[in-house]
């Protein structure tokens, strides 16, 4: 605790740390975070088992998942956790790599500060190195996907899966992931081609082996029709997505009704049932023949749907309903009340699809929504031994789908396996020698920091990183990368 200096303004107490001491603390925290995930990088990386306060077990080697489950108190450490989460949200994969490179850059910058290089000079050098590296990568190292064809997309998916649980079955899952992403191709209002990952619905079912997972065209719902008397196939479907309870309307707590006559009591009960039936009739009158709700439907209401020849599905997940509404061009409705206080349902809230059908796939019955009008949909049903395996398979598949999306939208790819980092290391070292200012020191450190990826891959594969590092440092690294293109 410091004594309050009257000239220092408001001081709320606590420790004040600055200068080299806090820089060392930040670097130590960054390296601690990096070392946690470092051993999980690459095809031979190890999985981590994490147990939370209530004994919930998570087994994963996905950087964002591991760091998200850690309780990090140090502010610099929290920034690295946030960095991994942002990478997972924006790109979908590479969460481990981004943390390892960032920690290495910070460590090397701290070493330069100790050599009396000003932080501003280091920042300028790093930014220049980053700009030059991106330019060199785009001009010299990248190849267009159009020229390389579908095989490259499958190889990109295999590269993403290689370090995950699906790595041993990548010949089965990679084409499935590519087909699922190509099926959801959409063109937005500005004419841009987009591949939304959320349009691919991933369901998990216990039992059988991973290779018995299924790809389905259409949006699959893990629900069944509410009554066996209902139709199981509706062509030219008009879909109402609702967050409304279709059970008998009961009076809210605190409301009291006094009746003098027993007939009035019976009238009240009858009215409670009529309120819900009126809502259903308004929805059916708008043209809906498929009703999906996140809440319950009682027997009285089911009779109304069966007589109208409509399909009703209850207890759907809200997340699924939002995606279905977006895919079919409908609107999810949580209340029928309008501005005048009356209950109405507009036909414009309905979504459209070519067909809604209930099908038996393996052991389970699913609702499939085929031919959605606005956004095409596809679904993958994963099979596996237990929850831990299925959860990790879902994370691995999500990463692969995200990478396929990025590849299709950006239109270019580079070799993997540390080839790019090694090539950039050679280029930036040569570039640093062409500068006469102090920034060349920072650029040289930036170049050396990139080698942490191939070195970590080598260490995780039980190889000596110093032996592997020397021969690859040359323009041969780039040639080797392109020679091995099909295996990247």
Buried (B, 14 or more C-beta within 10 A) or exposed (E): EEEEEEEEEEEEEEEEEEEEEEBEBBBBBBBBBBEBBBBBBBBBBEBBEBEEEEEEEBBBBBBBBBBBBBEBEBEBBBBBBEBBBEBBEEBBBBBBBBBBBBBBBBBBBBEBBEEEBEEEBBEBBBBBBBEBBEEBBEEEBBBEBEEBEEEBBBBBBBBBBBBBBBBEBBEEBBBBBBBBBBBBBBEEEEEEEBBBBBBBBBBBBEEBEBEBBBBBBBBBBBBBBBBEEBBBEBEEBBBBBBBBBBBBBEEEEEEEEEEEEEEEEEEEEEEEBEEBBEBBEBBBEBEBBBBBBBBEBBEBBBEBBBEBEBBBBBBBEEEBBBBBBBBBBBBBBEEBEEEEEEEEBEEEBBBBBEBBBBBEBBEBBBBBBBBBBBBBBBBBBBBBEEEBBBBBBBBBBBBBBBBBBBBBEEBBBBBBBBBBBBBBBBBBBEBBEEBEEBBBBBBBBBBBBBBBBBBBBBBBEEEEBEEBBEEBBEEBBBEBBBEEBEEB
